[in-house]
Amino acid sequence: MSYYEKRIAELEARVAQLAREQRMKAIPVEAKLLERYAVMQADNSRLKAEVKRLRKAGDELSWAFAFAVSRDDGKESGLIKAWNAAKEGKQS
Protein backbone atom coordinates (compact mmCIF):
# COMPACT_ATOMS: atom_id res chain seq x y z
CA MET A 1 0.00 0.00 0.00
CA SER A 2 1.46 3.35 -0.99
CA TYR A 3 1.75 6.38 1.25
CA TYR A 4 -1.19 8.10 -0.48
CA GLU A 5 -3.47 5.07 -0.26
CA LYS A 6 -2.65 4.77 3.44
CA ARG A 7 -3.30 8.49 3.98
CA ILE A 8 -6.64 8.29 2.12
CA ALA A 9 -7.69 5.34 4.28
CA GLU A 10 -6.76 7.28 7.44
CA LEU A 11 -8.72 10.32 6.29
CA GLU A 12 -11.76 8.21 5.38
CA ALA A 13 -11.65 6.62 8.84
CA ARG A 14 -11.43 10.06 10.43
CA VAL A 15 -14.41 11.31 8.38
CA ALA A 16 -16.44 8.28 9.46
CA GLN A 17 -15.51 8.88 13.11
CA LEU A 18 -16.51 12.55 12.90
CA ALA A 19 -19.79 11.60 11.24
CA ARG A 20 -20.57 9.17 14.10
CA GLU A 21 -19.76 11.84 16.68
CA GLN A 22 -21.96 14.35 14.88
CA ARG A 23 -24.90 11.92 14.83
CA MET A 24 -24.50 11.36 18.58
CA LYS A 25 -24.58 15.13 19.18
CA ALA A 26 -27.67 15.51 17.02
CA ILE A 27 -29.78 13.11 19.08
CA PRO A 28 -29.93 15.33 22.22
CA VAL A 29 -30.61 18.38 20.05
CA GLU A 30 -33.55 16.64 18.36
CA ALA A 31 -34.94 15.65 21.76
CA LYS A 32 -34.68 19.26 22.97
CA LEU A 33 -36.39 20.50 19.81
CA LEU A 34 -39.23 18.01 20.21
CA GLU A 35 -39.63 18.98 23.85
CA ARG A 36 -39.71 22.68 22.97
CA TYR A 37 -42.22 21.97 20.20
CA ALA A 38 -44.51 20.23 22.69
CA VAL A 39 -44.27 23.20 25.07
CA MET A 40 -45.09 25.60 22.23
CA GLN A 41 -48.08 23.47 21.19
CA ALA A 42 -49.38 23.55 24.77
CA ASP A 43 -48.89 27.33 24.94
CA ASN A 44 -50.69 27.74 21.62
CA SER A 45 -53.65 25.68 22.82
CA ARG A 46 -53.80 27.64 26.07
CA LEU A 47 -53.72 30.97 24.22
CA LYS A 48 -56.42 29.88 21.77
CA ALA A 49 -58.67 28.91 24.69
CA GLU A 50 -57.98 32.26 26.36
CA VAL A 51 -58.85 34.16 23.17
CA LYS A 52 -62.08 32.20 22.86
CA ARG A 53 -62.97 32.90 26.49
CA LEU A 54 -62.21 36.63 26.10
CA ARG A 55 -64.25 36.89 22.90
CA LYS A 56 -67.20 35.25 24.63
CA ALA A 57 -66.89 37.66 27.56
CA GLY A 58 -66.68 40.59 25.12
CA ASP A 59 -69.80 39.37 23.32
CA GLU A 60 -71.72 39.16 26.58
CA LEU A 61 -70.49 42.56 27.73
CA SER A 62 -71.38 44.28 24.45
CA TRP A 63 -74.87 42.77 24.47
CA ALA A 64 -75.43 43.76 28.11
CA PHE A 65 -74.23 47.30 27.46
CA ALA A 66 -76.31 47.62 24.27
CA PHE A 67 -79.38 46.35 26.14
CA ALA A 68 -78.83 48.87 28.97
CA VAL A 69 -78.37 51.77 26.53
CA SER A 70 -81.38 50.85 24.39
CA ARG A 71 -83.52 50.46 27.48
CA ASP A 72 -82.48 53.89 28.78
CA ASP A 73 -82.86 56.02 25.64
CA GLY A 74 -84.74 53.79 23.23
CA LYS A 75 -81.90 53.69 20.65
CA GLU A 76 -79.74 50.72 19.78
CA SER A 77 -76.06 51.29 20.38
CA GLY A 78 -73.49 50.84 17.64
CA LEU A 79 -71.35 49.01 20.19
CA ILE A 80 -72.29 45.55 18.91
CA LYS A 81 -71.33 46.46 15.34
CA ALA A 82 -68.04 47.96 16.56
CA TRP A 83 -67.29 44.88 18.68
CA ASN A 84 -68.00 42.50 15.79
CA ALA A 85 -65.75 44.57 13.52
CA ALA A 86 -62.99 44.55 16.14
CA LYS A 87 -63.19 40.77 16.46
CA GLU A 88 -62.52 40.54 12.72
CA GLY A 89 -59.61 42.96 12.99
CA LYS A 90 -61.44 45.84 11.27
CA GLN A 91 -61.69 49.45 12.32
CA SER A 92 -65.18 50.64 13.17
Buried (B, 14 or more C-beta within 10 A) or exposed (E): EEEEEEEEEEEEEEEEEEEEEEEEEEEEEEEEEEEEEEEEEEEEEEEEEEEEEEEEEBBEEBEEBBEEBEEEEEEEBEBBEBBBEBEEEEEE
